């Protein structure tokens, strides 16, 4: 069964390793296969990964798009050690994210990392 994606004018999407930009009209895509797919709303640029938890999201995004995601596991696990030392309340998020990563469910890990980023915003707002 194909994944159906409706793209707004000028919306971007990553399919596999390719960045695709829609032109001026709405478009409906039917995508079949196992390539990683990210809509623009889920894509984080490296320059926007400007906090510890955003860097976690960005690293997981790289894993999701990579043919060899395990090469990024060491970087990821070092990042979480640093964050957990500074903010132990993040541990519950990392338990869920780690389960997804170790089961190769990187998109689900990214979704949970969004919750982690929200937690980070709340922590920073309370300071």
C-alpha positions, 0 to 999 in steps of 0.5 A: 500500500502506498503512502499518500502525501499532499504537498502544499505549494513550495513545501519540501520533503526528503525521500531517501537522500533526496530533497524534493521541493514542490512547485507553486501548486498543491501536489499529491504523491503516492510513494511505495517502498521502504525509503525514509520520508520526512515532511518539511515540518519534521526536518531540522537543519543543522543550524537550527539544532541550537540546544542540547535536545535539538541536537539529539533530534538532529542526530536521530534524524541523521540516523533515520536518513542514514544507510548505516545509522549505527555509526551515529549511535556513539555520538547519540549516547554521548549526547544523552549522557551529557544531557542526563547529567545536567537534567535528570528529568530527561531520563524518562524520555530517553528510555523511550527514545533508546528503545526505539533506536535500539529497535531501528524505529528511528522515526518513532524516536524522532517523534519522542524527541519532539516531546523531549524538546518541549520538556527542554523548553519548559525547563529553560522557561522555568529558570 
